[in-house]
Amino acid sequence: MHSDVIGEIALTTTVKEDAIIYIARANDMGYREMRLANPKVDAWMPGDNTEVVVPSLFVLPDAPRDGIVINVPEMRLFYYPATKGTQVRQVVTYPISIGREQWVTPKGMTKVVGKTKDPWWYPPESIRREHAAEGDPLPKAVPPGPENPLGLFALRLGLNGYLIHGTDKPFGIGMRVTHGCIRMYPEDIEAAYNTIPVGATVRIVNEPYKIGVSGGKIYLEVHPMLDEDHAHFRDEFTLVVNLVIQKTKARAVELDWNALKETVAKKDGIPVIIGTADPQAAALPGRAAYASATRP
C-alpha cells in the first residue's frame, strides 16, 4: 500500500421506509459519519428518492500500518493484516462506537490478548450501580444470548476490562454510547474475530485531523473533536498547517488555503483535496500557491 487514502465516495438513493441508521449499516458506515456527510437529510424520514452521500473515502491515520489502529474521534477501526515477503500491505476498516464522555475510551498502545465466542458479560460494580440508579438493575453475570450487550464475539485487550466486541443494539454504531469499550456491528465483529489474531498490536489514537497524500494530491479529513478535547485543539488552522508540513516534508507543495480553511470549519469527515505535493521536486522555503480544490 503506497497511498494514504483508501475507498471512494458513493451515492445511494432512499426509498420511503429508509432512515439514516438503516442506510449506514447497509453500507458499513457509522451513524455520525453519515449524519455529518448529509446534514440536510432528515435522519428518520429522508423521504423517497432522496440522494444520500456514503462517505466511504478515508485518509489513513498517522500511525504504523500494522495490526489494529482505532481513531477515537473518527469512530473507526483500521486493521492491517500481516503480510509475507513482497505482498502488498492491505487495510480493512470498520465503523465503531466509543465510550461516553464519562467513560472515555483510553488512548495508547496495547494488544489483543484473547478472543471469545459467545462471551459472558460480567458488568463491573460501577456499571451495575449506574444501571441500578436508572431503575435498570443488572445481574452479576449476563449469559450469551440476544440480550447480551457484548454480542456474539469479543476480542479482549491488554487494557484491563476493555474489549472490542459486538452488540445487541447495532443501530448505536457510530455513537458515543459505550462504557469505554469498542463496539462493532455484529457482522463486522464476526469478520474481525475470524481474521485478527491473538497478539495483534492495537493502537488507540486521537486524530480529528488527518493528512494524506495520494497521486500527488494532498487530502485533509477533519472530524469533530471529542467534547473533552476542545481545550487541546484551540488553534486548529496552525495545527493543520503543521501536520501538512510534517506529512509533505522534502516535497514542493502548493496549497489551496481557502479549501484548507473551509474543510477545517466544516468538519464533515469527508477528505478534501487541499493542494499538491511533488515528490520529485525539492521543497522551497515558504513555497505555497493557490490551486483548485474539489471533492473526489
Buried (B, 14 or more C-beta within 10 A) or exposed (E): EEEBBBBEBEEEEBEEEBBBBBBBBEBBBBBBBBBBBBEEBEBEEBEEEBEBBBBBBBBBBBBEBBBBBBBBBBBBBBBBBEEEEEEEEEBBBBBBBBBBEEBBBBEEBBBBBEBBEEBEBBBEEEBBEBEEEEEEEBEEEBEBEEEBBBBBBBBBBBBEEBBBBBBBEBBBBBBBBBBBBBBBBBEBBBBBBEEBEEEBBBBBBBBBBBBBBBEEBBBBBBBBBBEEBEEEBEEBEEBBBEBBEEBBEEBBBBBBBEBBBBBBEEBBBBBBBBBBBEEEEEBEEEEBEEBEBEEB
